[in-house]
Amino acid sequence: MNATLLAQMTTQRSVAYVLAFIVFVGGAFVIYTQMRKGRDEVGSEIELAPNRKPYYDDADLESKRLNLALWFAFGLLVIVALSLPLYWLAEPGRQTGARATFLSTFERRGEELYVEGAQCVKCHGTAGVGGAASFIITDEDGQFIEQVTWQAPALNAILYRFSKAEVKDTLYYGRPGSPMAAWGTKGGGPFTEQQLDNIVDYLWAVQLTPEEVRAEVDKAIESRDAALALRMQGVRAKNEGVEDPTTDAFTRLSKDDELLLGEIMFNMNDVAAGAYSCARCHVPGAAFGQPWSSVSQVARTGIGFNLIGVERVLTERQHFALINAGSEFGRPYGASRIGSGRMPGFGLNANNGTPDDRRQFGAAGTLSPEQVWAVVTYERNLSSERAVTEAAAVSKQESAGN
């Protein structure tokens, strides 16, 4: 809660306390005076009964007394006339303060569930930075094969890629074939919808800023290939102000650079516990460090479809749109596919502009358009390992020349 809001609420509370004090003191004074008058009447109620006591005459009632009553009524009317507009003007501040208080309460409840209730912290780490979970691989008959350490992805940027409804869907039903269990009553879990909402409220509170997310990815690329990262930054600078990355106005990296960068992005399992990695879903076993192994083939842990030959299923622009914006449940993409809602959008913020957008970070997602295009190019060349090998050789020559 910021200082301005706190000061405003404090001022309103102070005024209310003053008015309450005046009303209390005034009421006590009236009661006291009436009790004092009543004492003189004890034992002589008949002689001093109000209906027998002489009262003011008409001349007195219709002049000084009447004016006094009218002025008193006018004073009360002025107080009401001034108080109501002031109360109305302060209403937005009260609503804002109430909303902030409610959200703070929900975040606190969500944190308690994250840390102690569901104990999400054991797998996803403190403040959602990512972690690991032990998982037993079994065959189709339920027989033990191997115990592995599964990378639990970071959750501190998940609300860039998935809408709130998609995050809750995962909480409801879990991720079959992974350590992520169902936590919602709809999926057979223990928690109500309100509790799941509170967990999402807490996740909103720990989300990184767009600058922090972009820096995390860029730093990982630079650590792998500094020259490539520099060329990527140069192309990104040229594209500032270009709104549509699918038009000719958008400058792309060379194909060789896109192949190299795409391979890095696709296999970025060591950043945010694999949260930005395509391989963790599209390569069986990548989530526990055994891609394409015999164990992963038996476990069938990849939840994404096989991307080899994807260029025959999606056009280049359709492919870009899918990675950039993700899929929506029941909504077609490409020529003949139906979205499950579990493919995240890496280029656009899934919650931007929605009623659920708590922090209003804007339209940018976790990856820049240049990085999304690189992933597209790499995936469309998975059928030919030679393309990636040649790109690596070209990069090595360029680095040697520099």
N, C-alpha and C positions, 0 to 999 in steps of 0.2 A: 504494500500500500504506500503510495507516494506521499511526500510531505504536504502537498497542497490539499489532497483529499483528506488527510488526517486532520489538518488545521480546520478545514471546512466542517468536518464532522464534530470536532471538538467545540467549535463556536456554536453550532446548532444545539449541541448537548448542554452547553453552558446557559444559553437562552432558555431552554426548556427547564433547567434546574431553577433559574431565577423566577420564572413564571409560576412554577410549582410551589416555590417558597412563598411567593406573594399570596397565592390562593390559600395555602395552608395557614399563614399568619392571619389573613383576613377572616377565614372561617373560625379560627380559634378566638379572635377578638369578638366576633358576633356572638359566639356561644357564651363567652365570658360575660359580656354586657347583659345578655338575656338572663343569665343566671343571677347576676347582681340585682336586676330588677325584680326577679322572682322572690328574692329573699325578703323584700319589704312587704310582700303580700301574704307571707305566712301568718296564719291566724286571722286574717281579715279579708279573705278572698271575696266575700259577698259585697262588702263596702267598696273594694277597689277593683271589682271585676271590670274588664275593658268595656263591656257593653253598657256600663253605668257611669263610666268616667267621662267627664266633659272633654270634648275634643276641640280641634281648631274650628273657628268659625269660617263661613264661606269666604270672607274677604281675605283671610289669612291663607286658606287653602288655594285660592285661585290666583294668588300673586307670588309671594316668596316661595312657598312650598312647591307649587306647581313648577315654577321656573327651575328650582333646584332639582326636581325629579327629571325634568326635560333635559337639563344640562348633563345630569348623570347618564341618562339614556344615550344622549349624543356622544358622550365620552366613550361609552361601551361600543357604540356603533363605529366610532373612529378606530378603536383598537381592533375590532373585527375586520374592518375594511383594510387596515394596514397589515394585519397578521396573515390573512389569507393569501394575498399576493406574495408576501415574503416566504410563506410556507411552500407555495407553488413553485417559486423560483428555485428554492433549495431542493425540490423533489428529484431532479436528475442526479444531483450529488448524492442524495440518500440512496437512490437506486444503484448508482455506480459503487458506492460503498458496500451496499448489501450484496451485490454480485461478487465483488472482490472478496468479501468475507465468506460467501458460499464456496467460491472456487478454492480459496485457501483451505477451507474445511475438507472439500472433496480431495484436494491434492494430499492433504495429510492422511486421510483415510486410505487413499490409493498407495501412498508410501508404506503405510503399515501393512497393507496386503502384499505389496511387492517384497518387503523385507521379511515379515513375520508370518503373514497368512498363507499366501501361495508360495512364499520363499523363492520368488523369481530371481532374487539376487544370487542364489547359489549357482545358477546357470548363466544368467545374463549380466552378472557383475553389478557392482555399486553404480547407481545412477545410469544403468543401462549401457555400460561401456563395452559389454561383451565378455564372454567367458567360455567355459567348457562344461560338458556333462558326460558322465559315464553312461554307456548304452550297450546293451547286449544284442548282438546280431543273431537272428534265428533263421532257419530255413522255413519253407512253406508248411512244414509239419510242426513248426514250433520248437524244433530241436536246436540246442545251443551250438553256435559256430564260433563266435569270438566276442570278447568284450573290448569295445573301442572307446576312444575319447572323442566326443562329438563337439565341434565348434558351435557354441551358442552365439548367434550373431548379435552385434550391438543393437540396442533399441533407441539410442539417442539421436537417430536420424530417420527412424522408421516412418514417422508421420509426414515425411517428404514423399516417400515412395508409395505408401498405402493410405487410402482414405480411412477415416475413423471406423466406418462400417466394415471395411476389410480387415482392419486390426481386430475388431471385436469378433469377426467370423473366425479368425485364427484362435482367439481366446476361447470361443465357444467350443470348437471342434478339434482344436489341436492340429498337429501335423502328422498324420499317419506315417509310420515308417521312420519316425524320428523320436528323440526324447521329449518333444513338445506334446504334453498331454492335453486332453480336453478339460477346460476349467469352468465352462459355463453349464448351467443346468440343461440347456438344450442339447448339449453334446454328452451328457452324462456326468458332468463335473459338479463340483460342490458350490460354486458361487452364483449368486443372483445377477441379474442384469445391472442393477445399481452398483454392485461391487465391481463388476467388469468396467462399468463407466468410470468408477473412481480410479481404477488402475490406469485407464487411458488418460484421465485427468493428470495423474502423476507423470505419465510419459510425456505429456505436453510440457510439463515443468522442467524436464531434463533435456529437451531437444537442443541440439547445437544450433548456432546461427548459420545462415547460408554461407557466410565467409569462412566459418570454422569447418564446415563440411567440405567446401571446395578446396581449402588449404590442406585438409587431411588427404584428399585424393591426389592433389598436385604434388605434395611432398613425397608420396609413395612412388609416383611416376619418376620424379627427379632422382630418387634413391636408386632406381633401376637403370635409368638412361638419362643422364643430365642433358645431353645434346638434344635428345628427342623432346624432353620437357621444355627446353628453350624454344625449339621450333613450334611446339604446340602453343606456347604463350604468345609467340609472334603472330600466328594465325588467329588466335583468339582476339588479339588487339585489333586486327583488321576487321573482324566481324562485329565490333561494337556498334550498336545501333541497327543491326540487321535483325528484323523481327522474325522472319520466316526462314529457318535454316534449310528448307527444302527448295529454295529458289536459287536462281543463278547468281543472285547478289551475295550469296553466302560463299565464303572462301573455305575450301577444305584442304586438309593436309594431303600430301602426295599419297598415292596408293601404298607405296612401300612404308611410309610412316604410319599410315592408318593400320596396316597389317601388324606392325610392331606394337603400336599403342593399343590396338584392339586385343592382342594377345595378353598384354599386361593387364588390361582392364578385366578381361574374361577370367583370368586366373588370380585375381587379387585377393587371395585367401587370408593373407596376413594383416589386412587392414580392417579395423572394426570387426574382427573375428569373422571375416568373410561376408559381412553384410552387403558389400558392393560387388561381390563376385558372382559372375554368371555360372561358373562351374559348380558351385555348391548345390544348385538345383538341376543343372543340365548334364552333369557328369556324375554317375553313380560312384559313391565312395569319396568324393572330393570333400564332403563336409566332415569326414573323420580321417582325412589324410591318406586315403587309399584309393585314389581314382583308378577306375577300370580294373581293380584287382578282382581276384576270384571271389573274395569275401563280398565286395560291393555288388558283384553280379548276382550273387545269391540273395543279398539283402534287398535289392531293388529299391535303393534309397533315393534315387533321383526323382524329383516330382515334375520336372520339366521334360518336354518331348525332345527327342534326339534332333540335334541341330544340323547334323551332317545331311546335306541336300536341301537345306532350308531355302536356298536360292531358287529351287524349283517349286516352292510352295508360296512364297511371298515375293512381290516385287520389291525393289530397293526402297521405295518410299513407304510401302506397307510395312516393311521390316523396320525402318526407322521409326514409324509411328508407333509400332508395338513396343519397342524398347523405350521410346521417349515418354509415352503416356501410359503404358501398361494395358492390361485387359480389364474389362468389366464383366461381371457375371451375366451370362446369357446374351451378351452383345457380340455380334459377329465381328471378326477381323480377318483380313486377307480375303481370299476367295471362298473358302469353305470351312472356316474354323469358328468355333464358339468359345468366347472367353470364360474363364473360370473365376476371374477376379483375383487370382493368386499370382499372376504375373505383375510385378510392381512396375511403376513408371519411373525410370531413372533420370529422365530429362526435365520433367515437369512436376511441380509440387502438387500432389494428389489432393490436398486440402485447400489449396489457394482459392479464396473467394467463397468457400462454402460456409454454412452456419457453424460448422464444427471447427473452423480455422481460429484457434485460440490465440496464436502468436503472430499471425499475419506476416509471415516471412516473405511473401511474394510468390512469383510464378516459378522461380528457379528451383530445379530439383537437385539431386546429388551429383549429377554429371553434367558437364557442359555439352553443347551440341557437337563440338569437335570430337569429344570423347565418345558420344553416342554413335556418331558416324564411324568412328574407328572400330567400335564393337560390331557394327553392321558389316563392315568390310571384312573383318576377321571371320565372323561367323559364316559369311557367304563364300569363304574360301577354305572352309574346313575340309572340304572334299579333296583339296590339293595341298598336301603338306609342303610341296615344293615352293609354293607361293610364299609361305611364311619363312622358309629357309633362305630363299633368295633375298627377301626383305631384310633379314638379319645380316646377311653378308654385305648388302648395300650400306646399311647403317654402320657396320664396322669399318668399311672403307671410308665413309664420310668422316667418322670420328678420327680415324688415323690421319686423314688429310687436314683436319683442323688442328 
